[in-house]
Amino acid sequence: MARLVYSILFYLILPLVVLRHLWRSLREPLYRERMSERFGFCAPVEGRPIWVHAVSAGETIAAVPFIRELAEHYPVVVTNMTATGRERARTLLGDSVVHAYAPYDLPDGVARFLSRVNPRVAVFIDTEVWPNMIALAVGRGIPVELVNARMSAKSAFGYARGAALSRPMFGAVSGVCAQTDAHRARFLTLGVPQDRVVVTGSIKFDMVVDEAAAAALTGTLPEGGPVFMAGSTHAGEEEDAVLQAFVVARQKIPGLRMILVPRHPWRFDGAADACRALGLSVVRRSSGEAASASTDVFLVDTMGELRAFYSLCDVAFVGGSLAPEGGHNLLEAAAFRVPVIMGPHLYDIDDIAEPFREAGALKVVADADELAAQLTKWSLDVEAGAAAGERAKGLFDANQGATRRSVERVLAHARRFDSAG
């Protein structure tokens, strides 16, 4: 009954959902493409693939090694909700998988999608769970596995309040690969049977460090003083925090340069304007111009290069953390032995962030003043900064293996399907 009410409400707000997509398409034209797939009208797929759903760019990037391993055994269909997620999937996975937008969580659209794709296993990455997708997949005998699964205390409380809808959903999943013991405990309280939840760790630790891409950036910045990088920044963080901190810190740090990588493409122009408003000279990556000794800020206004640019910096700020966005992926910096600074809003990555904070590889700051102070400390005390970077890399290496464990779980479902067939 609860799912019926949920579906009726979804149908009622559907015009607003579509309008929101069209509004977003003004900034991201990719949202106008393949709208029919949002209603399940994807191209038919043969071979009973494994279906992997990753909502956006961050989840997609983290899942690439996992998806590649699955694709060595079975055909794979990758779905996304966001345009940036789809763009990342196409760029990183190419024709090795089938790409589609996930349907809205409406019974007819989901049923249409399942009929056309006919997956042998459905995999949902991270926190992405939808009542109709899970119920209709399970109703067709399709195992559903939650991979890299996390459940914050806040989310668990919300699901518990809607137990009439959420408890049957969680009780129906075939398995959960939880990131930590705390996440496992929350999934159990929400109704997942105890024997279906295992702790596998976070697949983000298994990301591929592309040394070739990093090497290709050699010479992008001229030799000189230390390099500060602010990655995945949001509106407000750039003009009110990282740029202000950079201006303050460079008064004490000879030759300090900055690499700025906004989170979203529509921030590129605004970030450049914010730099110039502070009197900073800017070179944009897309211009093809080389940075010179007089360049203050190198603005990476291209997609897909964030991770490699961390190889060029000495200290990193990872965004979405001074802005209340939950914090973005600090592991991309840690993999290159870079000490990390973040703001206090880490609710999306708290279980990953805490060991780094305890080890002194991550420093949490409250504002631009504290950011400037920590940047100055690690830039002037080179040994302390390097030691923090080594601790970051050590934690990154020590926590790998979740991808392999998760792949084994999903392949076990697929093989049971093969045996039954």
N, C-alpha and C positions, 0 to 999 in steps of 0.2 A: 504493500500500500504506500509506504514512504517513497519508494522509487517512482511509483506512478505520479504522486504529487510533485516530486522533484522534476519529472519529465514534463508535466503540464506547465510548471512554472518556467522551465527552460524554453518551451515553445512560446510562452507569452513574452519573454524578454528577448527572443531571438532577433526581432528587428533592431533592437538596441545593440545587440552583439555584432550584427552585420554592419550597422552604422559605425560602430567603434573601429571595425576593421577598415572600413572605407576611409575613416578619418586618419587612421595610422598610415594608410597608403599615400597620403599627401606628403608624408615625410619619408616613407619607405615604399616605393612603387611596387616592390615585390609582393606586397599584400594584395595587390589587385590581380595577381596571376593565379590561375588554377583555383578560383573560388569554388568551382563545382566539387573539388575534392573535399571541401569543408562539409559537404553533404553526402559523402561516401561515394561520389562518382569518380573513383580512381580507375586507372587501367587495370584490367584483370591480370592476375599473376599466376603463373603455373608453378608446379613443383612443391606445393605445400611449404612455403618459406617459414622462417622464424621472423616474427614481427617484433621489432624493437622501437619503442616510442620514447623519444627524448624531447622535452618540451621546447627548449631554446638552445642558444649557442653554447652556453656553459656546459650544460648536460651533454650536448652532442660532442663537444671537444673531449670531455672526460671519457665518453663511451667509445671513442674511436678504436683503441686497442681491443676492447671487448668485442666490438662489432666485427673487426677484422678477423679475430680468432673464430667467431661463429661462422663467418663467411667461408672459411676454409672447409667447413663440413656441410653446410646447407645454404640454400639461397636465403637472402635476408632482405626484408623490406624495412626501411627506416622512415618513420613518420615524425613530424615536428608540428608544433603549434605556431611558432614564430617564424617570420621571414628570415631573420638572421640565423636561426637554427637551421633552416633548410639550406641557406646559402653555405653555411659552414659544412653541413653534411655533404653537399654536392662537391665542394672544393676538396675536402679531406678524403672522401670515400669514392668519388667519381662514379664510374659505371660498375663498380664491384658489388653494388647493392641497388635495389629499386627504391626510388624516392617518392614520397607523397606527403601531402599535408594530412594530419589526423582529422577525422570528422568531428564536428561538434558532437557533444555527448547526448545525442537524441536517438531514441530507439530505431527509427527508420534509417537514419544515416549510418549508424554504427552497424546495423544488420546488413545494409548494402555493402559497406566496406568489408565486413567479414566474409560475405559471400564472394566478393571479387578477389580478395587476397587469400582466403581460406588457409590461415596460418596453422602450423602444427604446434607452435608455442607462442604465447604473447609475453613480451618482456616490457616492463615499465621502469624507466630509469629515475632514480632519486625519489622525489616526493609526488610524482605525477600519478594520481589515481582518480578514476572516473567511474561512478556507479554503473552506468549502462554499459560502458566498454567491458568492465570486468564481469558483470552479470551475464551479458549476452555471449561473451567468449566462453565462460564456464558452462553456460547452457548448451553450447555446441561441443562440449567435451574438450575444449582447448585449455591446456594448463596455463596458468597465469603466474609469472614469477616477478617479484619486485626486486630489482637489482640496485646496488648502491643505496639501499633504502635508508632513509633517515626520517625521524619523527620527533620534532621539537616538543617541548613541554606545552608550549602555546598551541601548536597544531593538535596535539593529542587532546587537550582540553576542548578545543573546538569540535573535533570529531566525536568526543564523548557526549557533548551536548546534543549532537544529532545522531545519537546511537541507533535510532530506528532505521536510519538510512545507512550509516557507516558500518555498523556491526555485521550485518549480512555481507556487505562488500568485503570487509577484511577477513571474515570467516570463510569466504569462498576461494581466496587465493591459494594457489598450490604451494607457494613457498616465498620466503622473504630472506634476502641476503642483506642483513642489517650492517650498518657501518660500525656500531659500537654496542657494548652491553646495555647502555642506557637506552639506545634506540630499540634494541630487541625487547626490553622490558615494556616499553610503551606500546609496541605492536601487540604484545601479549595482552595487555589491558584492554586493547581495542577489539579483541576477538579473534586474532590469528591463533590457531591451535599451536601448542608449544612445540610439537615435533616438526613444525614447518618453518620455524624461524632459526636461522643460524647467523653467527657473526662472522662476516668475511672481511671486514675492513673497507676502506674507501678505494674505489678504482681510480680516483684522482692521483693517487701515488704512483700508479703504473703508466702515467703519461709518457709518451715517447719524447725524449729530448733530441731534437733535430739539430745535431752538431753541424750539418752541412748548411742549414739555413742560418745558423748563428755565424758560421765562418764567412758566409756571403756578405755579412754586414760589416766585415772588416774594412776600415777606412771611411765608414759612413760619417764618423765624427773625427775631427783632427785630434792628434795627440795633445794632451794638456792636463788640466786639473781633473778632479774627481767628477763623476757623472751621477746625477740624481735622476731617477726615473719615477714618474707617477703614472701607473697603469690602471686602466678600467675606471677612469674618473667619471663622475656625474656632474650635472649642473649644480653649481654651488660649491662643490669641492674645488674646482679649478680656480675660479676667481676669488673665493673667500678663504681658501686654505692653502693648497699646494703652491700656487704662484706667490701668495703672500709670504709663505714660509721660505720659498726659494729666494725671494728678494732680500729677506732678512739674513738668511744664512750666507749668501754670497758676499755679504759685507765682511764676513770673518774667514771665508774659505777662498783662497786665491784660485781663480780659474774654474770655479764651479760651473758646470753646464747642466742642462736639464733636457730630458726626453719626456714628452707629454703624449699619452695615448688615451684619448677619450673613449669611453665605453661604447658610445653609439655614434654612427656616422653623422647624424643631424647635429652633433655637438662640435664637429670639426671647425666650422666657421666661427661659432661663438667662442671656442677656446682660443683661436687665433686672435680674435678681437680682444679678448681678455688679456692676452699677453701684451699686445700693443698698447692697451690702455695703461699698463704699468711701465711703459717705456722699454719693453724687452724686445730685442730683435728676434724674429721668427723665420725659420726655414721649414717649409712643409714637405713632407716626404713625397707627396704626389707631384710636386713641381719638378722633380728630377734634379734639382739643384743640390750641390754638395754643401754641407755645413762648413763654415769657416771659423777661424779663431775668434771672430767677432760675433758669432751666433750664440745667443743666450739660450734659446729654446728650439729644440728640434721636434716639430709636431708630426707625429705619425698619424696621418689622415688616410690610412689605407686599412684594409681588413685582412686579418689572418697573420699579422706579423708581430703581435704583442709578445708572444712567448720568446721569440728569437731576440727581440730587442733587450730583454732582461740580461742577456749575456754581455751587454755593453756597459752596464751600470755598476756602481759601487754600493749604492743604497737605494732601496725601492720603497715607494709608498703604494699600497694596493687599495684601490678605491671601493666605493660602495660601502664605506665604513665610517667616514665622517658624515656623509649623507646617510640617512636611515634606510639603506638598501640591503642590509644583512651581511655585507662583506663579500668580496670576490676572491678568486683563487690565488692564495699566497704561494702555493706550491710551484707555480710557474717561475717565480723568483728564486725560491729555495733550491730548485733543481740546478741553478747556476751559481750556488754558493753566495747568494746575495742576502744580506740582512734586511728584514722587512719592518716597516712601520705601518700601522693601521689605526683607524679611529675606533670608537667604542662599540659601533653597531655591527656586531659579529654573530648575530643570532642564526644566520644560515650556515656558518662554518665553525661554530663554537667548539665542536668536538675535535676538529682538525687544528684550530688555532691554539687551544689551551696548552698542548704539549710544547708548541713552539714558544709560547709566552713563558712557560715555566723554565724552559731551557735558555731563555735570554736571546733567542733567535728572532723573536717578534716583540716589538715594543708598541704598546697601545697608548695613543695620545688623545687628548680631548679636544684640541683646537690647533689653529695655525701656529700659535706661540710654542706649544709643546712639540709640534712637528718640527719647527725650525731648530729648537734646542737639540732634539735627538738627531736630526740630520747633521747638525754641526758637530756633535759629539762623535758620531761614527765616521764622519769625513776627516776630521782632524786627528782622531786617534785611530790610525789605520789598522793597527794590530787588533784593537777591540772590535772594529767593524769586520775584519777578516775572520776573527774567531767566532763571532756571531753567525757569519755566513757559513762557516764550516759546520757549526751545530745545526743550522738549517738543513744543509745537505745531508748530514748524518741522519736526521729524523726522516727526511724524504726517502733515503735508501732503506732504512730499517722497517718502513711500513708498507713495502711493496708486496704484491702477491694476491690482492683481492680480485684482480681480473681473472687470473687462472682459476681461483676457487669458484667464482661466479659462473664462468664458462662451463665448468664441470657440472654445476647444478642444472643449467639450462640444457646442456647436451643430454643429461640423464633423462629429462622430460622428453626430448626429441627421440631418443632411442627407444623409450617405452612406447611411443607412438609407432615407431617403425616395427617393433615386435608385435604390437597389437594388429598392425595392418597386414 
